[in-house]
Amino acid sequence: MVAVEKVLADIARTDIPVLLVGESGTGKDVLALQLHRQSLRREEPFVKVSCSSLTLDSLQTLLKGASKKNEDGVHHGHWGTLFLDEICDLDPACQPRLLSALPDGTPESVEGIVPILRARLICATSRNLEDHLHAGRFREELYFRINGVCLRVPPLRHRPEDIPALLDYFLERYAAELGRQKVAVSAQTLQQAVAYAWPGNIRELENFARKIIVFGDDQAATAELGNGHEPLAAPEKENGTGVSLKEAARAASRHAERELILKTLARTRWNRKRAAQELRISYKALLYKLKDIGLNESVYSGKES
C-alpha cells in the first residue's frame, strides 16, 4: 500500500488514465476518490458509474455530459473525474463508443463522431481483464487506452499490519454515526481479526466494526464473523494471558515484511543490491533485515550477481 500511495501521489496531478485492479472490497473506489482529491480537478465533480448498467444510449448521454463546450466554444470537462467501476462488465457494443471518445492526440479523427471525453478517466475491475481480452470479450485497443497506469490493490489478507488501524478507524466512525459508545476491543478479538483471511476485504472489516458498535460487544460480533468463509485462527496465549494490541500488530507487520522481502529477492534473483533499491531501503538495512528474519549468509551466498 505504501507503493500504491506513492504512485497515486506521482500521477494525481496528471490526466493519465488509471486502471485499478483488485478483489471486491479492497477499496478501489476510495483510491479513485483519493486520486481525484489530489488532482488539479479536485474542485470539479467526481462521477462514479457502474459499467454493468450502461447501454449505448446511456453511455452516449454520459459522454456528452463529460464533454460539454463552454460559451467560448472550447471543450471543458463538465466533470473532473469519471470513474467507471467494473469496466470488465462494459457491454461489447459500448466498447467501441467509449474507445472513440478517448483523446489520443488526434481528436480531429473522431471529433465529428462522438464527443471527446474531457474528464479524467479512472477504471476499476475486480476480475482479470486480460482473461476477458484473450476470450474476445474486451477490445484490445480499449484495454491499452484505459491502462495508462495500472495499480494493483492488494487484498487485506496480504497486509494484516493495516487491520488494527483500519478497525479502530471504523469503530470511531460508526460510534459517531450511530451515536453509540465506542467499544474497546479485547486483545483476543484483535488477534483473531489479524489472523482472519477477510475474503470480503475492507468492506467485510467495515461491516465487522459496525456490528461491534451495534451489539456493543466485540465477542458477539466475533461469533458472527466469516459466516460460511474462512474460520478465525485460534489466538495464541502465553501463560494464560492474551496478546496485546502492539504484539498482534507487530507480529502481523513482521510477517508481511518477511513476505515482501522474499518476493522481492525472488523477483531480482536474489540480487540483494537490486532488491534493496526496489524496497527503497539501504543495502545495509536489507542485510540487517535478512539476518533478523533468519536468512543468514549461507542461505543466499553465491546468488549475488
Sequence and secondary structure as in RCSB ss.txt:
>XXXX:A:sequence
MVAVEKVLADIARTDIPVLLVGESGTGKDVLALQLHRQSLRREEPFVKVSCSSLTLDSLQTLLKGASKKNEDGVH
HGHWGTLFLDEICDLDPACQPRLLSALPDGTPESVEGIVPILRARLICATSRNLEDHLHAGRFREELYFRINGVC
LRVPPLRHRPEDIPALLDYFLERYAAELGRQKVAVSAQTLQQAVAYAWPGNIRELENFARKIIVFGDDQAATAEL
GNGHEPLAAPEKENGTGVSLKEAARAASRHAERELILKTLARTRWNRKRAAQELRISYKALLYKLKDIGLNESVY
SGKES
>XXXX:A:secstr
 HHHHHHHHHHTTS   EEEE  TTS HHHHHHHHHHTSTTTTS EEEEEGGG  HHHHHHHHHHTS B TTS B
  SSSEEEEESGGGS TTTHHHHHHHS  S GGGTTTTS    SEEEEEESS HHHHHHTTSS HHHHHHH SEE
EE   GGG GGGHHHHHHHHHHHHHHHHT       HHHHHHHHHS  TTHHHHHHHHHHHHHHHT HHHHHHHT
TTTS        BTTB   HHHHHHHHHHHHHHHHHHHHHHHTTT HHHHHHHHTS HHHHHHHHHHTT  HHHH
TT   
